């Protein structure tokens, strides 16, 4: 089991990654949002978006997990 300080440090690192991904999504949607047709989700634009969204969800899950253990 990690110490509380290690958990806090990891939480901070993941939060920074999340902020970078938030920025990516903002820029990506600004640039490609108009080209993302919901009726045609099998494009390269959608593929990258979906893979990054999965990574973002995993990151969020890890942050919530750390929140739980830090609060214990």
C-alpha positions as CSV (number, residue, x, y, z in Angstrom):
1,X,0.0,0.0,0.0
2,X,1.2,3.5,-0.8
3,X,1.6,6.2,1.7
4,X,-0.8,9.1,1.8
5,X,1.9,11.4,0.4
6,X,2.5,9.1,-2.5
7,X,-1.2,9.0,-3.2
8,X,-1.4,12.8,-3.1
9,X,1.5,13.1,-5.5
10,X,0.0,10.6,-7.9
11,X,-3.3,12.4,-7.7
12,X,-1.6,15.7,-8.6
13,X,0.2,14.1,-11.6
14,X,-3.1,12.6,-12.9
15,X,-4.9,15.9,-12.4
16,X,-2.3,17.7,-14.5
17,X,-2.7,15.0,-17.2
18,X,-6.5,15.5,-17.0
19,X,-6.0,19.3,-17.5
20,X,-3.9,18.6,-20.5
21,X,-6.5,16.3,-21.9
22,X,-9.2,19.0,-21.3
23,X,-7.1,21.4,-23.3
24,X,-6.8,18.7,-26.1
25,X,-10.5,18.2,-26.3
26,X,-11.2,21.9,-26.4
27,X,-8.7,22.4,-29.3
28,X,-9.7,19.3,-31.1
29,X,-13.4,20.1,-31.0
30,X,-12.7,23.7,-32.0
31,X,-10.8,22.4,-35.0
32,X,-12.7,19.3,-36.0
33,X,-16.1,19.7,-34.3
34,X,-17.9,20.8,-37.4
35,X,-16.5,17.8,-39.3
36,X,-17.8,15.3,-36.8
37,X,-21.0,14.0,-38.3
38,X,-22.9,11.8,-35.8
39,X,-24.3,9.8,-38.7
40,X,-20.8,8.8,-39.8
41,X,-18.9,7.8,-36.6
42,X,-16.4,5.6,-38.5
43,X,-14.0,8.3,-39.5
44,X,-10.4,9.0,-38.4
45,X,-11.5,12.1,-36.6
46,X,-14.1,10.1,-34.6
47,X,-11.6,7.3,-34.0
48,X,-9.0,9.6,-32.4
49,X,-11.8,11.3,-30.4
50,X,-13.1,8.0,-29.1
51,X,-9.7,6.7,-28.1
52,X,-8.8,9.9,-26.3
53,X,-12.2,9.8,-24.6
54,X,-11.6,6.3,-23.3
55,X,-8.2,7.4,-22.0
56,X,-9.9,10.4,-20.3
57,X,-12.5,8.1,-18.7
58,X,-9.8,5.8,-17.4
59,X,-7.9,8.9,-16.0
60,X,-11.1,10.1,-14.3
61,X,-11.7,6.7,-12.8
62,X,-8.1,6.6,-11.4
63,X,-8.5,10.1,-9.9
64,X,-11.7,9.1,-8.2
65,X,-10.0,6.0,-6.9
66,X,-7.2,8.1,-5.4
67,X,-9.7,10.5,-4.0
68,X,-11.3,7.7,-2.1
69,X,-8.0,6.3,-0.7
70,X,-6.7,9.7,0.2
71,X,-9.8,10.5,2.2
72,X,-9.5,7.2,4.2
